[in-house]
């Protein structure tokens, strides 16, 4: 059953702290040609101080230009060599990528770090610049251990070979399934699902409430005294509440079963405008005021479209699996020795 999201989700966005990415470029020092001996009979000319200054400045400018050009060439050439080694001489678009580290001469690209971050759902809400330094260190550590494992011949161990085969099988099967599902979900399917889900929709009572969460019962009772004396609930919530994800203590609309039992039962027993006694939950002590009550309404199609899309994808995945089972010869046998229950 698709439930309507009745509570506005407040997100605290961490301030983005840009971490500069430093390039480490090895500069090869080339020994200059030996200075030729003075030709017999040549005369030494006196050089003016101004000429010395100009010559020095030109030399410094030349060194800087060659350093910058050489640094860029080093990055591109190093990437090109690595790509040719790993892709059979084929040029790929990743040449324009940036090298952020090397392990035994093999580069780690910025895109590698981004791909690594995309594989960690918990980091989805965090700015990439904030998590980049730790991700890079973790990725470099992984490359270091990989190099050590390869040098030790770990890949040839039977258990490792088996694990590699299983991982390969899972990656290939998932990639094939994803390809089949790319354009499988249609608006007609989503609307049919919406109609089906809404047929079972039953309105439930919802309330809109605010709360202030504190550590002790004494703190909660002191806040109740201030509220009954006319203090502003929102200002007290901003000052005292441990729940800083709810601006001014606002929890939005919710049904009783959306909250933990201790909180939900006490909140739904209140009348509109009534201030609660101190309510104890595993999180601490709450002071609650109810601002409105209503019966829930069925959500609009657009509000639940993405949730429906996930349901449709799961349905279509089961269909693809059933089709493939029909095409292939599947034989399931029971092992001779089953574990005793």
C-alpha positions in Angstrom: 0.0 0.0 0.0 1.4 3.3 -1.0 1.1 5.8 1.9 1.0 9.5 1.5 4.0 11.4 2.8 2.4 13.7 5.3 5.4 15.1 6.9 7.7 17.6 5.4 11.2 16.3 5.6 13.7 18.8 6.8 17.2 18.3 5.7 20.3 19.8 7.3 22.7 20.4 4.5 26.3 20.3 5.6 28.3 23.3 4.5 30.4 22.5 1.5 34.0 22.7 2.3 36.0 22.6 -0.9 39.1 20.5 -0.6 41.8 21.5 -3.1 43.2 18.6 -5.1 46.9 18.8 -5.3 48.8 17.3 -8.3 52.1 15.7 -7.5 54.2 15.9 -10.6 57.7 14.5 -10.7 60.2 16.9 -12.4 63.2 15.3 -14.1 66.3 17.4 -13.8 68.4 17.3 -17.0 72.1 18.1 -16.6 73.1 21.1 -18.9 75.7 20.7 -21.5 79.3 21.5 -20.3 80.2 25.2 -20.7 82.7 25.4 -23.6 86.1 26.7 -22.8 86.9 30.3 -23.7 88.3 30.5 -27.3 91.8 31.8 -27.2 92.0 35.3 -28.3 88.4 36.2 -27.6 87.7 39.3 -25.6 85.6 39.4 -22.4 82.8 41.9 -22.7 81.5 43.6 -19.6 77.8 43.0 -19.0 75.6 45.8 -17.7 73.4 45.3 -14.6 70.2 46.0 -16.5 71.1 43.3 -19.0 71.7 40.8 -16.2 68.2 41.6 -14.6 66.4 41.2 -18.0 68.2 38.0 -18.8 67.3 36.6 -15.3 63.7 37.5 -15.6 63.4 35.9 -19.1 65.1 32.7 -17.7 62.6 32.5 -14.8 59.6 33.0 -17.1 60.9 30.3 -19.5 61.3 27.9 -16.6 57.8 28.6 -15.3 56.2 28.1 -18.8 58.1 24.9 -19.4 57.1 23.6 -15.9 53.4 24.3 -16.5 53.5 22.7 -20.0 55.5 19.8 -18.8 53.0 19.2 -15.9 50.1 19.1 -18.3 51.9 16.8 -20.7 52.9 14.5 -17.8 49.2 14.1 -16.8 48.0 13.4 -20.3 50.9 11.2 -21.4 50.7 9.2 -18.1 47.0 8.6 -18.6 47.5 7.8 -22.3 50.1 5.2 -21.5 48.0 3.7 -18.8 44.9 3.6 -21.0 46.9 1.9 -23.8 48.2 -0.7 -21.4 44.7 -1.5 -20.1 42.5 -1.0 -23.2 44.6 -2.6 -25.9 45.8 0.7 -27.4 42.2 2.1 -27.8 41.7 5.7 -26.9 38.8 6.4 -24.6 37.1 9.5 -23.3 38.6 9.1 -19.8 41.8 10.7 -21.1 40.3 14.1 -20.1 39.9 12.7 -16.5 42.2 14.0 -13.7 44.8 11.9 -12.0 44.5 12.4 -8.2 47.0 9.7 -7.0 49.3 7.0 -8.2 50.1 3.6 -6.7 53.2 2.0 -8.1 52.8 4.2 -11.2 49.2 3.2 -11.8 46.9 6.3 -11.7 43.8 6.8 -9.6 41.4 9.1 -11.5 39.0 11.5 -10.0 36.2 9.6 -11.7 37.3 6.5 -9.7 36.7 8.4 -6.5 33.3 9.6 -7.7 32.3 6.1 -8.8 33.4 4.8 -5.4 31.3 7.4 -3.7 28.2 6.6 -5.8 28.4 3.0 -4.6 27.9 4.1 -1.0 24.2 5.1 -0.5 24.9 6.7 2.9 26.9 9.4 1.2 24.2 10.4 -1.2 23.1 13.5 0.8 26.7 14.7 1.6 28.6 17.1 -0.6 31.3 15.3 -2.6 33.9 17.9 -1.6 33.3 17.0 2.0 33.9 13.3 1.8 36.5 13.4 -1.0 39.7 13.3 1.2 38.6 10.2 3.1 37.3 8.5 0.0 40.6 9.0 -1.8 42.6 7.7 1.2 40.3 4.6 1.3 40.6 4.0 -2.4 44.4 4.4 -2.3 44.5 1.9 0.6 42.4 -0.5 -1.4 44.8 -0.2 -4.4 47.8 -0.7 -2.1 46.3 -3.9 -0.7 45.3 -5.1 -4.2 48.9 -4.7 -5.4 50.2 -6.6 -2.4 47.6 -9.4 -2.9 48.5 -9.7 -6.6 52.2 -9.9 -5.8 51.5 -12.6 -3.2 49.5 -14.7 -5.7 46.4 -14.4 -3.6 44.2 -14.5 -6.8 45.2 -18.1 -7.4 43.8 -19.4 -4.1 40.8 -21.8 -4.7 38.5 -19.8 -2.4 39.4 -16.5 -4.0 38.8 -17.9 -7.5 35.4 -19.1 -6.4 34.5 -15.7 -4.9 35.7 -14.0 -8.1 33.5 -16.2 -10.2 30.5 -15.5 -8.0 31.1 -11.8 -8.1 31.5 -11.8 -11.9 28.3 -13.8 -12.3 26.3 -11.4 -10.1 27.7 -8.3 -11.9 26.9 -9.7 -15.4 23.4 -10.9 -14.4 22.5 -7.6 -12.7 23.8 -5.6 -15.7 21.7 -7.7 -18.1 18.6 -7.3 -15.9 19.2 -3.5 -15.7 19.5 -3.4 -19.5 16.2 -5.2 -19.9 14.4 -2.9 -17.4 15.7 0.4 -18.7 12.6 1.3 -20.7 10.2 -1.4 -19.4 8.1 0.9 -17.1 5.4 2.9 -18.8 3.0 5.6 -17.6 0.1 3.3 -18.3 1.6 0.7 -16.0 2.2 3.3 -13.3 -1.4 4.6 -13.6 -2.8 1.1 -13.4 -0.7 0.5 -10.2 -2.0 3.8 -8.8 -5.6 2.8 -9.4 -5.0 -0.6 -7.8 -3.4 0.9 -4.7 -5.9 3.6 -4.2 -8.8 1.1 -4.4 -7.6 -0.1 -1.0 -7.0 3.3 0.5 -8.8 4.0 3.8 -8.6 7.4 5.5 -7.0 7.6 8.9 -6.9 10.3 11.5 -3.9 12.6 11.3 -2.7 15.4 13.6 -0.2 18.2 13.1 1.9 18.7 16.2 5.0 20.4 17.6 7.3 18.9 20.2 10.3 19.9 22.4 12.7 17.0 23.2 14.9 17.3 26.3 17.0 14.9 28.4 15.2 15.1 31.8 11.7 15.2 33.2 12.6 18.4 35.2 13.6 20.2 32.0 10.3 19.2 30.4 8.2 20.4 33.4 10.1 23.8 33.4 9.2 24.2 29.7 5.6 23.4 30.3 5.5 26.1 33.0 6.9 28.6 30.5 4.4 27.6 27.8 1.4 28.0 30.2 2.7 31.4 31.1 2.5 32.4 27.4 6.0 31.6 26.1 6.3 31.0 22.3 6.5 27.2 21.6 8.7 27.7 18.5 11.2 29.9 20.2 11.5 27.4 23.1 11.9 24.6 20.7 14.8 26.4 18.9 16.4 27.1 22.3 16.0 23.8 24.1 14.9 21.0 21.9 17.4 18.2 21.1 15.6 17.6 17.8 17.1 20.1 15.5 15.7 18.4 12.4 12.2 19.8 13.1 12.2 23.5 12.7 10.6 25.2 15.7 9.5 21.7 16.8 7.1 21.2 13.8 6.5 17.5 13.1 4.0 18.2 10.3 1.0 15.9 9.8 1.3 12.2 10.9 -0.9 9.2 11.8 -0.5 7.5 15.2 1.2 4.4 13.7 3.9 6.5 12.2 5.3 7.3 15.7 6.6 5.1 18.5 3.7 3.9 20.7 4.6 6.0 23.8 4.6 9.2 21.7 1.8 8.4 19.3 -0.7 7.4 22.0 -0.1 10.5 24.2 -0.2 12.9 21.2 -3.4 11.6 19.8 -5.1 11.8 23.2 -4.6 15.6 23.2 -7.1 18.2 22.0 -6.2 20.9 19.5 -4.2 23.6 21.3 -3.7 21.4 24.4 -0.2 21.2 25.9 0.9 17.7 27.0 2.4 16.6 30.3 6.0 15.4 30.1 6.0 12.3 27.8 8.8 9.8 28.2 10.2 7.8 25.2 13.5 6.1 24.6 14.8 9.4 23.1 14.1 11.5 26.2 11.2 13.6 27.5 8.8 15.4 25.1 6.5 18.3 25.5 3.8 18.2 22.8 1.1 20.6 21.5 -1.4 19.6 18.8 -2.2 22.3 16.3 -4.7 20.5 14.0 -6.6 17.3 13.3 -7.9 15.9 10.0 -8.6 12.7 8.1 -6.0 11.7 5.6 -6.7 11.9 1.9 -5.4 9.7 -1.0 -2.2 11.1 -2.4 -2.1 12.5 -5.9 -0.5 10.4 -8.6 2.5 12.7 -9.1 3.2 12.6 -5.3 3.7 8.8 -5.4 4.9 8.3 -9.0 8.5 7.4 -8.0 7.4 5.0 -5.4 5.1 3.3 -7.9 8.0 3.2 -10.3 10.0 1.1 -7.9 7.1 -1.3 -7.5 6.7 -1.6 -11.2 10.5 -2.3 -11.6 10.2 -5.1 -9.1 7.2 -6.6 -11.0 9.0 -6.3 -14.4 12.1 -7.9 -12.9 10.1 -10.9 -11.8 8.6 -11.2 -15.3 12.1 -11.1 -17.0 13.3 -13.8 -14.6 10.2 -16.0 -15.4 10.8 -15.5 -19.1 14.5 -16.5 -18.9 13.6 -19.6 -16.8 11.2 -20.7 -19.5 13.9 -20.4 -22.2 16.6 -22.3 -20.2 16.8 -25.8 -18.9 16.7 -25.5 -15.1 17.0 -28.6 -12.9 16.9 -28.3 -9.1 18.1 -31.3 -7.1 18.1 -31.9 -3.4 21.4 -32.5 -1.8 21.9 -35.9 -0.2 22.6 -34.5 3.2 20.4 -31.7 4.4 21.1 -29.9 7.7 18.8 -31.1 10.5 16.3 -28.6 11.8 
